[in-house]
């Protein structure tokens, strides 16, 4: 099954890819790797669920924010590649979690993104990961994701 078909099977409709909020591009391809810039949980042009984990937001809301950020990342990947079917594997996910002092459940929050990657891409979605706490993130975002994706030159190609 193609990844695009799997997305439909999961009942997921990707948003429009978010526009950069500063001087950078959403993604850069170097060889067979696609590097995504930091992606935050935008919804309808605004940060969804602003605040810090362990203060304004619960872990459950953080998981939701990570999933929203990942949907935005997938929209960027599709926009860059033309189709998610050019994804060979998700190589690495780095997640920054805006955290109040004492908050240590960063990995659980980032499972909102990681679980969706595995649901969508199967074994190709299993990735290396870094989960970091941050004092502040842009626009009061609760999470920011970075991805490295290995791609194929054409759908179904090697």
N, C-alpha and C positions, 0 to 999 in steps of 0.2 A: 504494500500500500504506500502511496506517495505521502510525503509529509503534508502537502496541501490537503489531500483527502483526509488524512488523520485529523487535521485541524477542524475540518468540517464535521467529522464524526464526533469530535469532542464538543461540537456546538460553539466553537470560538470564532468570533469575527474580530479581526485585528482592527485597531484604530488607524487613523492616518498617522504616518510617522511624525513625531514631534519635530518642530523646527529648532535649530540651535539657538540658545539664549545668549551666546557670546561669539567670539571669533574662533570658530573651529568648525570642522565638518563632522557629520554624524558617524561616519565610518571611513576607514582607509583599507584598501586591499593591497597586500604585499605578497606576491606569489599566490599560494593557495590558502593564505590566511586572511581573514577579514577581522579587523580590529575595530570594535565599537567604542566610541567615546562614552563618557558617563551618561547613563540614562536614568532619569528620575520618573516618579509615577505621575505623569501628566494625564489629566482627563479633561476633555473639553477646554484645552488651553490653560488650565490651572493645575497647580499641584494638588493631587488628591491626598487627603489625610495628612496635612502638614503637622509637624511637631516632632517631639523626641520620644523614643521608646523608653518606657519606664517612668514617664512623666505624663505627657498628654495622650500617649497611645499605649494600648495593651499589646501584648505579643500577637494576638489574633489580628489586630488592625495592622500591625507591622507585616505579617504574613500577606495580608491583602494588598498592602502597598508594594511589596516585593513582586507580587504577581502582576499588578498593574504596570510596574516598571518593566517587567519582562515582556508583557504584551507590546509595549512601546518598542522594546529592543527587537522583537520579532518583526514588527512593522518596518523598522529600519533595515533589517536584514532582507526582507522581501523587496523593499524599495531598491536596495543596492544590487541585489542579484536577479530580480525579476520574478523569482519564485523561491519558496523554501525548499523545493526539491533539489536545489543546488548545494544544500548543506550536506557535508560528508560527516562531520561530527562537531559537537560542541567541545572545544578544547579546555577552556578555562572560564570560570565565572569569578569575578571579584565583586564583593558586595560591601558597601559602606553603610553602616546603620547609625543614624543620629541617635545618640544615647544619653540619657540622664546618668549622673554619677551612680555607680553601683550596678548598672544594667549589664548583664553578661549573657543574655540569650540571643546573641547575634546569629549563631548558626540556625536556630529555630526560625527566626524571622526570614532568613534567606532561603529556607526550605520552600517558601512560597514561590520562589523562582525556580529552584532546583527541581522540585517535584514536577512542575509543569514541563520543564525541559525533558525529563525522562518520560512523562506521559505522552508527549508529542513525538519525540525522536527515538524512543526506546533506548537501546544500548548506545546509539550514536549521541544520545543526550546526556550520558553519564560523563561527568566532567571533573577536572581538578577545580578546587575552590578555595578562596580566601574570604574569611568573614572578619571584618574590621569594625570597631566602634569609632565614631567620629563625634567631635564636640559640636560641630555645625556642618550642615550641608547646604548647597545653593537653594535659595528660595524657601527655606525652612522645610525642605523635603525630608521625609523620614528615612528613605533609602536611596542609594545611587548604585547602579550596576554597571560593570564593565564586562564585555565578553570578547573572547577570541574564538573564532569559528573557522574550521577548516572547510573549504568549499571545493566543488568539482567544477570543471569548465562548462559543462552542460548537464541538464537533468539526466540522471541515469548513467552519467559518465564516471570515469575513474579519476 
